[in-house]
Amino acid sequence: MSHELKLKIDEILNFIERYKLERQEIFTVEEAAKWMNVSTSFIYKLTSCRKIPFYKPSPKLVLFKKVELELWLFKNRQAPFDE
């Protein structure tokens, strides 16, 4: 397989993954990290400090609602100087 073909396939697979994440309403830690473009360790840090809304239905399962993540991401808006 040529290098260009592999790059194109990777690009298509990434697009499919992003599309799938955009349609989901509930995320795991890994999915939330991918959707927010951060590391899973950063997500775990936010949950351990209780800085991000999350649900823990069992000891080893952490879930997030996409709508709550969106609200959290955009809650500290910084206005431009000319506003």
N, C-alpha and C positions, 0 to 999 in steps of 0.2 A: 504494500500500500504506500502510495506516495505521501510525502510530508504534507503537501497542500491538501490532499484528500482527508488526511487525518485531522488537520486543523479545521476543515469545513465540517466534518462529522462532529468534532468537539463543540464547535460553535452551535450546531443544530441541537445537540444534546443539552447544552447549557440553556438555550432558548426554551426547549421543552420543559426543563426543570423549573426555570423562572415562571413560565406560564402556569405550571401546575401549582407552584407556591402562591401565585397571585389569586388563584381560584379557591384556595383553602381558607377556612375560617379558624381552625385550631392548629397550632404548631407545637411540635416537640422542641426541645432545646436546640437540636441540630438544625431543624427547619427554620426556627426563629433566627438563629445566627446567620444562616444563608440569606434569608429574606432581608435582614437588617445589614448584611454585609459586614459582620463583626465575627470575632472568634467565639467558640463555645465557652471558653474560659471566661470571656468578658460577660456572657449571659449568666453563667453560674455566679460570677462575682456580684452582678446586679441583683440576682435573686437572694444571695446570702446576706446582702446588705438591705434587702427589701426595698430596693429603689425602683423596681419594675413590677407591675402586676403579674401574678402567676397563680396557677392552681396546682395542687399536689394531691391527686386522688389516691396515690399510694406512695410508700417511702422511696421508690426508685423511679417514679414517673412525675415529670414536671411538664405542665402544659401552659400554653399562652393563647389568649384570644387575639386574633389579628387586629380587631377594632380597638382593643385596649392598648396594644403596642403602638398603633398609629397615633392614638391620643397622647400616649406617653412621649413618643418621639417629638411631637410638635407642641408640647405644652410650654416650653421655655423659649418662645420666639424672641429673637433679638431684633428690634426695630432699627432700620437704617437711620443715619444721622439726619437725613433730609425729610423724615416723616413727621 
